[in-house]
Amino acid sequence: MKIAFVLIPEKGHVNPYIGPAQALADLGHEVVVAAPGDIGEQMARAGLEFRGDLIPPAAGDRVTRGHELVELIQDAGRLDGWIEQLLLEGLDQQIPLIRDWLERERAAVVVIDPLYYAAAIAAQQCGLPWASVSNSLNPVLPADLDSALLRTVRRLAARRAELFCGYGFAPAFNGCDVLSPYLTIAFATEALVGAPPAGVILAGPSFPLRDRGDEVALRPLPEDRPVVYASFGSQIYHWPELFEKLLEAGRRVDAHLVFSMGDLADDVRWAGATAYHYAPQLAILRRASVFVTHGGANSVMEAAACGVPMLLSPMCNDQFHQACFVERAGIGCVENLVHATVDRIAGRLRYLLSDAGVRTATARIAESYRTDGARNSAALIARLRAP
């Protein structure tokens, strides 16, 4: 059976799908991947087939990373418009491209990033069963949760419904995610998020079965001190003032700091820390004592599976949702690092390094995360058949 993955070409929207795609290939299925951006090199390294049919002929002007994105997310109005553009702009152009590609490939099943609405509509138009496989915790958000992102989504709800209805389609949503009438999967366990809503399956965490395709070598880490790893993701990494405070706070608790920081890594001010442009996160988390993170869904999933307590500083969007689940589960604490003093940060690190209750909670969640979400998801996807 040919199974087509239609993804958004950013690390957080690609990496959790690698494991399920590899698992489906191991089951004997033909797997093809497409995205409106070139992720072909990573897919090839991961042993997957990439198709460039959806790549636009010229790059757009959408801000996607670095200091420009950090500035954007701190402006509520600009961020609101950025989300609207991501979710709803250009669908009329994208839908026929995806539909034509699915027909050329003769796909039998489609796996979509649930923020990629055009892919859901195209699969529905083709009469193909499609799985909404979430790279966030959107499918399991409780109804009483509030955030700036959810307020934006509520503002857009009428326009979104009208757009889908224009294609003869009225699916359900949770948060930003479009839910599939065939299969909706979240990469989590009840130990972290509680019982899922009806129609949502918790598959467990998703990790690659082999190379993910973007690995870098792990540098030596000290054995005689705790390791504090800090990363604000592959898009909103440009926070030099936060890394400066973390470096000083780490010295005060006698910890070795490891930073994933994009183009900031070349600066000499990080002497004494281990600074990566793009870090081997899973390998580091297996050694880390504390993870300082923006609360991205993949980062939280990986830290939870590795049993690493988190100091979360959510910056935007669904990061606040992950932070709620982490705090509720007792496996981390939330702090606005932009405003926090070095003393405050050092105190938070001491707490996470030493508190027995946090350690017990992280071990409990890590135990629940020992299930193989990649293979679990693949088995569910492989059962889908055309109506």
N, C-alpha and C positions, 0 to 999 in steps of 0.2 A: 504494500500500500504506500502511495506517495503522500507524505505529510509536509505541508508548507508552513514555515514559521514567518510571520510578518512582524518586524520589530522596529522600534525607534533606535537609531544608531548612536546611543550614548551608553557608557559603561554600565550605569545602573539599570539600563533598560535592555541590556544584552546579556550580561554575565549570568544571571540566574537561569537563563534558558539553555545554556550550553549543556548542562548535565542532562536534562530531559531529552534534548535533541540527540545527544550521544547514546542515551539509553534506548531511544527509539531505533536508532541505526543498529544497535546491538541486537535488537529484537528482529532485525531483518527488513525493516521498513526503509524506503528511500526518503531521505530527509533533504529538503532544500530550504534555504534561508534567503529572505529579501528584506531590504530596508532602504529608506530614502537617503542613504549615505553609505560610503564605502567602508564596510567592515570585513571585506574579503580576506585581508591578510590574517586577521584573528581567526576567522572561520576556518581558513585552510590549516592553520596551526592546530586548531581544535579537531581537525578531521571532518569538517562539515563543508557542504557545497553551498557557496554563496552565488546569488544571481543579482546582477546590477541593474535589472530592468526598471527599478523604481527610483534610481538615482537621478535627480533633476540635472539638466544639461549645464546649469550654472549654479554656483553656490549662492545661497540666500544671505541676507544681512542679519539674520536672527542671532542675537547674542546667546552663546551657549556655555561660556566658561571664563575663568580668570577674573581679573580685577573689574572688568566691565560688568560681569554678571553679579559680582559681589555688590557693586554700586547699585545695580538694578534692583536686587532683592530687598535692599534697604529703603526703597521708595515704594510705598504701598500701592500707589496708583499705577506706576510702571509695571510692578509685579502682577497686578490684576490684569492688565492688558496683555502681558507676556503669556499668562496662563490661557487667556481667551484665545490668543493667536495659536498656541500649541494645540488646544483642543478642537477648535471650531473653524479656523481659517483654512481655506484651500481644499476643503473636502470634495467639492464638485470636480476639481481637477484630479485629485488623488484616486477617487473611487474607480473611475474607468481604467486607470493604469493598473491598479491592483486586480480588478476583475479580469482584465485581459491577460495579465500575467498568470493568474490562477488557472485560467482556461488553457493557456499555452502549455503550462506545466502538467495539466490534467491531474491536478491535486485531488485527493479523495477526502482529506481532512485539513483544516486550517487551525493553526495555533497563533493567537494574536496577543500582543501587548494591549491590555484593556484601555490604555489611553489613546490608542491608535484607532479612533472611531471609523475612519475610512476603511480599515481592514475588516471590521465587523460587518459594515454595510455591504462591502464587496463580496464577502463570503456568503452572506445571507442572499444576495442577489443571484449568486451562482448556485444556490440550493445546496451548499456544502455544510456539513456539520463543523462547528468551530468551537474551540476551547478558549475561554478567557482565562489566561494564566497570569496572575498578577505578580508584578515585581515589587509590590508594596502591601500594606495591610488594609488597603481600602475596602476589600470585600467583607472584612469583619469589624468595621467601625461601628460602635454602638450609636444608637439614634440620638443620644443626648450629648454626644461629643461636639464641641465647637472649635473652630479655628478660622484664621483668615482665609485659608484655602477653601474650606467648606462654605464660608460666606460668599466667596467668589462663585463657587459652583452653584449655590442657590440663586445667585443673580443671573447665571447663564442657563438655568434649568429650562425656562420656557423656550428660549431660542434653541437649545439643544433638542428638546422634544419636537419642536417644529421641524428642525432639520431632519431628524430621523423619520418622522412621520411623512415627510416629503418623499422618502424612499420606501414607504409602505411598511415601516418597521417601528415597533414601539417596545424596545427592550427595557429591562430594569437596570438601575444604576445603584451603586453605593459609593459615596464620595465622587471621585473623578472616574471611577472604573465603570465601563459597560459590562454588565453581567450576561453570560451566555445562557440561552435556554437549553443548551446541550451539556455544558460542563464549565464550571468556574472553580478555579484552584487558587488557594493562598498557601504560600510557603511558610507555614507556622504550625504550632501545636496548641492544644487546649491549655497546656500548662502556662503558656504565655498570654494567649488572647481569649481564653474561655471558649465556651461552646459556640460554634459558628452559626450564622443565620442559615435558614433553610436554603438549600440549593448550593451552598458553598462547601467545598471539601478542603480540609486541612491536610496537605500532603506531607508536611514536615519540611525541613530545610533543603534547599537545592544547591548541590555542589557538583563541580565537573567530575566526571568519571575518569578522565585522563587530563591531558593538558587543556587549560582553558584558552590558551592561545595568546595571553598577554602577560605571562609570568616573567619576573625578573629574579635574579639571584638574591638570596638572603645573605646579608653581611653578618659577620660575627657579632654576637651580643654578649655582654658580660654575664658571668655566672654568679657573681657575688653581690649583685644589687637588683632590686626590682626593676622591671622594664615598663615604662609608661609609653604607650603608643598613641600618637595623635594624628588624626586625619579628618579633614572636612570634605572629603569626597573628591572626585575627579573633575567637578565642575566649579564648585564654590570654594576652592582651596586657598584663595589669595587673601590671607588674613595675617600679615606679618606681625601686627601688634599682638595678636593672640598667641602666636608661636613664641614671641619674646616673653610674654608673661608665663607661658607654660614652661619655658626653659628655666626661668628663675624659680618657679614653684617646684620644678623637679629637683633642682639643686637643694632646695630646703628640706625635701623629704628623702634625699640621698638616692634618687632614682635615675636610671639612664633613660633619656628621652629618645624616641624614634619618631621622626616626622615624615609624613607623605605630603608634599607641598608644591608640586608642580615646578614652575620656573623660579620659585623662591629658593629652591634647594641649593642654588649656586652661590648664595650669599655667605660671606665668611662669618657672619655673626652667629651661625649655628655651630660653631666649634664646640666640641664636647658632646654634641648630640649626633645621632645618625640620621642624615637627611637624604630622602629619596625624592626624585621627581615623581615616580609612580612606584609605590611600595608593593612588595609581595605580602599582601595583607594577611592572608590565611596563615602563612608561615610565621609571621610576626605574632599574630594573635595566639598561636599555640605556645608562645613563650612569654606573652605579656601578662602583667599583673593588673593593669588598668588600661582601659581604652577610652581616650578622649575623642569624642565624635560629634558630628552634626546631627546624628540620628537618622541617616539614610537607611532605607529598608534593608539593603544588602549588608551594610555594616552592622546593623543591629542583629540580623540573622546570623552572621558569621561570628560575632562576639558571643551571642547566646549559645551557639553550638560549641564554642571553645571554652565556655564557662568563665568569661572574662567580665568583671564588673565594669560598668560604663559611667563616665561623666559626660552627660549629653548637653550640648549647647545647640538646640535646634535653631536654624536660621530662617527657614521658610517652608511652605508647602506641607507635605505629608510628614516631614521630620518631627513636627509637633505631635502627630498621631503616634508614631513609634515611641516618642518620649513618654507619652501617657501610659502605654502598655509596659514599658520598662520600669517606670516608677511604681506602678501598681504591683508589679511582680516582685519588687524589692531587689532588682539586680542592677540598680544604678540610681543616680540622682541627676537632677536637672539644674543647670546653672547658666545664666546668661554671661558667657565669657567676655563679651564685648564690654560689659560694665563691671565685671568682677575684679577685685583687687588681687594682687599676687598672694597676699595672706589668705584670702578667701579660697582661692584655687588650691593652695597648698593644704589648707584644712580639709577640703573635699577629697584631695588625693590621699591624705592620711586616713581619712575615714574609710575610703574604698579599699585601701591596702590592708586595713586591720580589722574591720568589723566582721564578727563571726556570723551575724545574721545575713549580711550581704553574701558572704561566701557560701553559706548553706543554700540560699535562694538561687545563686548562679549555678551551683552544682545540680540542683533539682531541675532547673530549666535545661541545662546541658544534657542531662540524662534523657529528658523527653525528646531532645533534638538529635538523638542517635539514630533515628529512623532515616531512611534513604528517600528523601523527597524527590530526587531526580527520577529514580526508578519507579516510585509510587505514581508520580505524575505520568510517566511514559505508559505505564500499564493502563491508566484511565483513558488517556488520549487514544491509545491503540484500539480501545473498544468502540470508539465512535464510528457510526455508520450513517450514510445518507438516509434521510427520512423516506 
